[in-house]
Amino acid sequence: MSGNIATAAAGTTDLSLSVTQQLTVIALCALTAFISHLALAVFNDGVRPFMLDFIQGRTTRSATTAVSFGLSAGFIFGLGAPMALSTGVLNPWLLFLPTDILGLLSPKKWLAPILGAAWGTVVVFGLNGANSLAHDLPVDFLTAMQQMSTPILFLFTLFPVLAISKQFGKLRGGIAGVIELVLVVATMKLWPGVFPGAVAMAVGVLMLIAFAVAKDLRQRRAERAEQAGRAGGPAADASGEDDPMASLFSASATRLRKHLPLFMVLGAGVCLLAQMHVFGGGEATSFLIAKGDYSGAAQVDFYRVFGFVPLIATTALASGAYGIAGFTLVYPIGYLLPNPWLALICGALVFAVEVLALSWIGRILGRLPSVRDSSEHLRGAISDSLQLAILFGSLMAANAMGGGLGILIVGGLYLLNEAMGRVVVRMAAAPAAVLVGGVILNLLYWLDLFTPVKG
């Protein structure tokens, strides 16, 4: 597997889908736009906290749409489209962020699925045409973008180490880093057909969870000992009946449970798309799916779940709007299932369990503050590792398509974006710079001012 990763740039991408896959994408985009219109779920985690005001009528549909567009546009055009074009695999930023916007934008319930289906049609028919056109250009920047695969896959492996370091200190972080390095080297030597970071990530995440649970248990024991030492002290009221947040959480969970059949259809659709192996739930996952390493992709997305369950659960309970992909467990499950019928059944059941268990999950997280903190540190570590990997990979792509001039243009655009206050979000800025840089290099070639790098 490591050899395949190292030579990723040698391959080509193909975004042509079968009729069944095309219909699945179009139908799922229609469904997600409809669900977004109803304010039952959105994909963008940053938009979800704003949904409560919209649901309760304190803000307008147009204002909520503007928030969604502002928080999503950079990821759609700077990350979703470049990743799909460079890997030949669809992703949630390309499919579900636009349907968030279109669903909220639609003034009528019946119009939302039509707009969503229209976007799905653009993706399945337009993206492959753009892909073919780009590969025919003198400077093939899409093939060059496959250089991003190696840094993304390997640096992503370190996210548990970063999370442990931030939450539990340098010593434990250093120990985790050494253990992960040893496991990566051992995996490459002993199991060359396995994604080298798979075992290392699993051990790293387990170490983080073990540290967090141990800390919470010690804290609970200390609190019980302190309470036992108080003679005749009043018992704390743990019922939460007068807690306004508990009341809000209960109302939100009830609202979501009322639409359980619709969520089950959504879960079935997302799991089916993952099972078709034309969709990846993350940056690293997209490259693994493109290489046919479905078990490696399932492991990567499964480990990401630990960073997002607390966020999605708490924001869903606080806002009354769930996540389009739920806790994202349907991604790894779908990758591994052998046929689409099982994907439909399992996806529906997984979403049913998730929605029904939301209140229980919220209560459990309330008793495990260190585990909640671990989730935040995991998300931050994932972002930090991917930001470096994507930037480094984008500069590798720039060098592949234009040598020093390519690095100057792509790196310059990235630095300019930073200097201008990040007009494009940092995660998406480097891939977007590669696309713009590729266009510029082609223009320079047609003006006879640039000779493409050979090989």
C-alpha positions in Angstrom: 0.0 0.0 0.0 2.8 2.4 0.8 4.2 2.0 -2.7 0.8 2.8 -4.2 0.6 5.9 -2.1 4.0 7.1 -3.1 3.1 6.8 -6.8 -0.3 8.3 -6.6 0.5 11.1 -9.0 1.2 8.6 -11.8 -2.5 7.7 -12.0 -5.4 9.5 -13.7 -8.9 10.2 -12.3 -12.2 9.4 -13.8 -15.4 11.0 -12.6 -17.8 9.1 -14.9 -20.6 7.4 -12.9 -23.0 4.6 -13.8 -26.6 5.4 -14.3 -27.4 4.0 -10.9 -24.7 6.1 -9.2 -25.9 9.2 -11.0 -29.5 8.7 -9.9 -28.3 8.0 -6.3 -26.4 11.3 -6.2 -29.2 13.3 -7.7 -31.8 11.7 -5.4 -29.6 12.2 -2.3 -29.0 15.8 -3.2 -32.7 16.4 -3.6 -33.4 14.7 -0.2 -30.7 16.7 1.7 -31.9 20.0 0.2 -35.5 19.1 1.4 -34.3 18.2 4.9 -32.2 21.4 5.1 -35.3 23.4 4.0 -37.2 21.9 6.9 -34.3 22.9 9.2 -34.1 19.2 10.4 -30.4 18.8 9.5 -27.5 20.6 7.9 -24.0 19.4 7.0 -22.0 22.4 8.0 -21.2 22.2 11.8 -20.7 25.9 11.9 -24.2 26.6 10.6 -26.0 24.3 13.0 -25.8 26.7 16.1 -27.6 29.3 14.0 -30.5 27.0 13.2 -32.3 27.4 16.6 -33.1 31.1 16.0 -34.4 30.1 12.5 -36.5 27.3 13.9 -38.0 29.5 16.6 -38.7 32.3 14.1 -36.2 34.8 15.5 -34.3 35.2 12.2 -35.4 35.0 8.6 -34.7 32.3 5.9 -32.6 34.7 3.9 -30.4 35.7 6.8 -29.8 32.0 7.7 -29.0 31.3 4.0 -26.5 34.1 4.0 -24.8 32.6 7.1 -24.7 29.2 5.4 -23.3 30.6 2.2 -20.6 32.6 4.0 -19.5 29.6 6.0 -19.6 27.1 3.2 -18.6 28.8 -0.1 -14.8 28.5 0.5 -15.1 24.8 1.3 -17.2 24.1 -1.8 -15.0 25.7 -4.4 -11.7 25.6 -2.6 -11.8 22.1 -1.2 -14.8 20.1 -2.4 -14.3 20.7 -6.1 -10.5 20.4 -6.2 -10.6 17.2 -4.1 -13.2 15.6 -6.4 -11.3 16.6 -9.5 -8.0 15.4 -8.2 -9.2 12.0 -6.8 -12.2 11.2 -9.0 -14.2 10.6 -5.8 -17.1 12.7 -4.6 -17.0 14.3 -1.1 -19.5 15.8 1.3 -18.2 19.4 0.8 -19.2 19.2 -2.9 -22.5 17.5 -2.4 -24.0 18.5 1.0 -22.7 22.0 1.6 -24.5 23.3 -1.6 -27.7 21.5 -0.7 -27.5 23.1 2.8 -27.6 26.5 1.0 -30.2 25.6 -1.6 -32.5 24.1 0.9 -32.4 27.1 3.2 -32.7 29.4 0.2 -35.8 27.8 -1.2 -38.9 29.8 -0.3 -41.2 26.7 -0.9 -41.0 23.2 0.3 -41.6 21.7 -3.1 -38.9 23.8 -4.7 -36.1 22.6 -2.3 -35.7 19.0 -3.7 -35.9 20.4 -7.2 -33.0 22.7 -6.5 -31.1 19.9 -4.8 -31.6 17.6 -7.7 -30.4 20.3 -10.1 -27.2 20.6 -8.2 -26.8 16.8 -8.2 -27.2 16.8 -11.9 -24.6 19.5 -12.3 -22.2 17.4 -10.3 -22.7 14.1 -12.0 -22.7 15.5 -15.6 -20.6 18.7 -15.4 -17.7 17.5 -13.2 -16.6 14.8 -15.5 -16.6 17.2 -18.5 -14.5 19.7 -16.5 -12.2 16.8 -15.5 -11.7 15.7 -19.1 -11.1 19.2 -20.3 -8.5 19.9 -17.6 -6.6 16.7 -18.4 -6.3 17.8 -22.1 -4.7 21.1 -21.2 -0.9 21.6 -21.8 -0.4 22.0 -18.0 -2.4 19.2 -16.4 -2.9 20.6 -13.0 -5.4 17.9 -11.9 -2.9 15.1 -12.3 -0.4 17.3 -10.5 -2.9 17.7 -7.6 -2.6 14.0 -6.9 0.8 14.8 -5.3 -1.3 15.9 -2.3 -2.1 12.3 -1.5 1.2 11.3 0.2 1.4 14.2 2.7 -2.3 14.0 3.5 -2.3 10.3 4.2 0.9 10.3 6.3 0.6 13.5 8.2 -3.1 12.8 9.0 -1.8 9.8 11.0 -0.4 12.2 13.6 -3.7 13.8 14.7 -4.0 11.6 17.8 -0.5 12.6 18.9 -1.3 16.3 18.6 -4.6 15.9 20.5 -2.8 14.0 23.4 -0.1 16.6 23.5 -2.6 19.5 23.7 -4.8 17.9 26.4 -2.4 15.8 28.5 1.0 17.4 28.0 4.3 17.1 26.1 5.4 13.9 27.9 2.4 11.8 27.0 2.3 13.4 23.6 6.0 12.5 23.0 5.4 8.9 24.1 2.4 8.6 21.8 4.5 10.0 18.9 7.2 7.5 19.4 4.7 4.6 19.6 3.0 5.8 16.4 6.3 6.1 14.5 7.3 2.6 15.6 3.9 1.2 14.5 4.0 3.0 11.1 7.5 1.6 10.4 6.5 -1.9 11.6 3.3 -1.8 9.4 5.3 -0.8 6.3 7.8 -3.6 7.0 5.5 -6.5 8.1 2.2 -5.7 6.3 3.0 -3.8 3.1 -0.5 -4.3 1.8 -2.0 -2.3 4.8 -2.3 1.5 5.0 0.7 2.3 7.2 -1.1 4.7 9.4 -4.1 2.4 10.2 -2.6 0.7 13.3 -0.9 3.8 14.5 -4.1 5.9 14.4 -6.0 3.2 16.2 -3.5 3.0 19.0 -3.3 6.8 19.2 -7.0 7.3 19.5 -7.3 4.5 22.1 -4.6 6.1 24.2 -6.4 9.5 24.1 -9.7 7.9 25.1 -8.0 5.9 27.9 -6.3 9.1 29.3 -9.6 11.0 29.2 -11.7 8.3 30.8 -9.1 7.7 33.5 -9.0 11.4 34.3 -12.8 11.6 34.5 -13.0 8.5 36.7 -10.4 10.0 39.1 -12.3 13.2 39.2 -15.6 11.4 39.9 -14.0 9.4 42.8 -12.5 12.6 44.3 -16.0 14.3 44.1 -17.7 11.4 45.8 -15.0 11.3 48.5 -15.5 15.1 49.0 -19.3 14.7 49.3 -18.9 11.8 51.7 -16.8 14.0 53.9 -19.5 16.6 54.2 -21.6 15.8 57.3 -25.2 16.5 56.8 -24.6 18.6 53.6 -27.6 19.1 51.3 -27.7 16.6 48.4 -27.2 18.1 44.9 -30.2 18.1 42.6 -29.1 16.1 39.6 -32.6 15.9 38.1 -32.1 18.8 35.8 -35.8 19.5 35.7 -35.4 23.2 36.3 -32.4 23.5 34.0 -33.4 25.5 30.9 -30.7 23.8 28.8 -32.1 20.4 29.8 -35.6 21.5 28.7 -34.2 22.8 25.4 -32.3 19.5 24.8 -35.4 17.5 25.5 -37.5 19.6 23.1 -34.9 19.3 20.4 -34.6 15.5 20.8 -38.4 15.2 20.6 -38.5 17.3 17.5 -35.9 15.1 15.7 -37.6 11.9 16.8 -40.9 13.0 15.2 -39.1 12.9 11.9 -37.4 9.5 12.4 -38.7 7.9 9.2 -37.2 10.8 7.1 -33.9 10.4 8.9 -33.9 6.7 8.3 -34.3 7.4 4.5 -31.4 9.9 4.8 -29.1 7.4 6.5 -30.0 4.7 3.9 -29.1 7.1 1.1 -25.7 8.3 2.6 -24.7 4.7 3.4 -25.7 3.6 -0.1 -23.5 6.3 -1.7 -20.6 5.3 0.5 -21.1 1.6 -0.5 -20.8 2.5 -4.2 -17.2 3.6 -3.6 -17.6 6.8 -5.5 -17.7 8.9 -2.3 -15.2 9.6 0.4 -16.1 11.3 3.7 -12.8 13.1 4.2 -9.6 14.3 2.5 -7.5 11.2 3.3 -10.5 9.0 2.7 -11.0 10.3 -0.8 -7.4 9.2 -1.8 -7.8 5.8 -0.2 -11.1 5.2 -1.9 -9.5 6.2 -5.2 -6.9 3.6 -4.7 -9.4 0.9 -3.8 -8.3 0.7 -0.1 -11.8 0.5 1.3 -10.8 -1.0 4.6 -8.2 1.7 5.1 -10.8 4.4 4.3 -13.2 2.8 6.8 -10.6 2.9 9.6 -9.7 6.6 8.9 -13.3 7.7 8.9 -14.1 5.6 12.0 -11.4 7.3 14.0 -12.7 10.7 12.9 -16.1 9.8 14.5 -14.6 10.2 18.0 -13.8 13.8 17.3 -17.3 14.7 16.0 -19.8 12.7 18.0 -19.8 15.2 21.0 -19.9 18.2 18.7 -22.8 16.9 16.5 -24.7 15.5 19.5 -24.5 18.7 21.6 -25.2 21.1 18.6 -28.1 18.9 17.5 -29.6 19.0 21.0 -29.0 22.7 21.4 -30.4 23.7 18.0 -32.9 21.0 17.0 -31.0 20.4 13.7 -29.1 17.2 13.2 -26.1 16.5 10.9 -26.8 15.4 7.3 -24.3 12.6 7.8 -25.3 12.0 11.4 -22.3 11.0 13.5 -20.7 9.9 10.1 -20.7 6.2 11.2 -22.5 5.4 8.0 -19.4 6.3 6.0 -17.1 3.5 7.2 -20.0 1.0 7.5 -20.9 1.7 3.8 -17.4 1.3 2.6 -17.2 -2.2 3.9 -20.6 -3.6 3.0 -20.7 -6.1 0.2 -24.0 -5.0 -1.5 -26.3 -2.0 -1.8 -29.3 -3.6 -0.1 -27.3 -4.2 3.1 -26.2 -0.5 2.9 -29.8 0.7 2.7 -30.8 -1.4 5.7 -27.8 -0.7 7.8 -27.8 3.1 7.0 -31.4 3.4 8.0 -30.9 1.4 11.3 -27.7 3.4 12.2 -29.6 6.7 11.8 -32.5 5.4 13.8 -30.3 4.4 16.7 -28.4 7.7 16.5 -31.5 9.9 16.6 -33.2 7.8 19.4 -30.0 7.8 21.5 -29.3 11.6 21.3 -30.7 12.4 24.7 -28.8 9.5 26.3 -25.6 10.5 24.6 -26.0 14.1 25.8 -26.4 12.9 29.4 -23.3 10.7 29.1 -21.2 13.5 27.7 -22.4 15.7 30.6 -20.7 13.3 33.0 -17.5 12.9 31.0 -16.0 16.4 30.6 -12.5 15.2 29.7 -14.0 13.0 26.9 -15.8 16.1 25.6 -12.5 18.0 25.7 -10.8 15.2 23.9 -13.3 15.6 21.1 -12.5 19.2 20.7 -8.8 18.5 20.8 -9.2 15.8 18.2 -11.1 18.1 15.8 -8.4 20.8 16.3 -5.6 18.2 15.7 -7.3 16.9 12.5 -7.5 20.5 11.2 -3.9 21.3 12.1 -2.5 18.1 10.5 -4.6 18.5 7.4 -3.8 22.2 7.0 0.0 21.4 6.9 -0.5 18.3 4.7 -2.7 20.2 2.2 -0.4 23.1 2.0 2.7 20.9 1.6 0.9 18.8 -1.0 -0.3 21.8 -2.9 3.3 23.1 -3.1 4.3 19.6 -4.4 1.6 19.9 -7.0 2.7 23.4 -7.9 6.3 22.1 -8.4 5.0 19.2 -10.5 3.1 21.4 -12.9 5.3 24.5 -13.1 8.6 24.0 -11.2 9.8 27.1 -9.4 7.3 29.4 -11.2 4.5 27.1 -10.1 5.6 27.3 -6.5 5.9 31.1 -6.8 2.3 31.4 -8.1 0.6 28.9 -5.8 2.6 29.9 -2.7 2.1 33.6 -3.5 -1.6 33.2 -3.9 -1.7 31.4 -0.5 0.3 34.1 1.2 -1.8 36.8 -0.4 -4.9 35.1 0.9 -3.4 35.2 4.4 -2.4 38.8 4.1 -5.9 39.8 2.9 -7.5 38.2 6.0 -8.2 34.8 4.6 -10.8 35.6 1.9 -10.8 31.8 1.3 -10.6 29.6 4.5 -7.1 28.3 5.2 -8.0 24.7 4.7 -9.3 25.4 1.2 -6.9 28.2 0.2 -4.0 26.0 -1.0 -6.0 23.7 -3.3 -7.8 26.7 -4.7 -4.5 28.3 -5.4 -3.4 25.2 -7.3 -6.4 25.5 -9.6 -5.9 29.2 -10.2 -2.2 28.6 -10.7 -2.9 25.9 -13.2 -5.1 28.3 -15.2 -2.4 31.0 -15.0 0.3 28.6 -16.2 -1.9 27.5 -19.2 -2.4 31.2 -20.1 1.3 31.8 -20.0 1.9 28.7 -22.2 -0.6 30.0 -24.8 1.2 33.4 -24.7 4.5 31.5 -25.3 5.9 32.6 -22.0 6.1 29.2 -20.2 7.1 25.7 -21.1 5.4 23.0 -19.1 7.5 20.8 -16.9 8.1 17.4 -18.6 7.2 14.1 -16.9 
